Amino acid sequence: MKVAKGLLYTKDHEWVRVEGNKAYIGISDFAQEAMGDIVYVELPEIDEEFEQEDTLCAIESVKAANDIFLPLTGKVVEVNEALEEEPEAVNEDPYKNWIACVEMADESQLKDLMNAVAYEEFLAEAEEE
């Protein structure tokens, strides 16, 4: 299970890469592996605004459909349209294939997220249960 350094993580297995006041959102290697083969990514609309922990979009795999939650309040400013044609790219490299980019409305919410070390510990604890 790969955990990329330099990213922030949620307990729901989304990752966040911060660039200035923008946050790129994707799902972790753990999440993509748990979902299995991803067959569809429902992207949010540009300019759509969300509150922290709102459902950003859904990902469908051969196993089920899963909601993806937004870790930060903000407005969608970019979506990874390549995932419409190649949703399986999330399985191939979940850290390269982000889903959406939001302009953060409250950067203080970043403190609610885990760094890579804390996320690895979270995964290890979950595995023990």
PyMOL commands that set and color helices and strands:
alter all, ss='L'
color gray80, all
select helices_A, chain A and resi 29-35+82-85+89-92+107-112+116-128
alter helices_A, ss='H'
color red, helices_A
select strands_A, chain A and resi 8-9+14-19+22-27+38-42+49-50+55-61+65-69+74-79+100-104
alter strands_A, ss='S'
color yellow, strands_A
deselect
rebuild
show_as cartoon
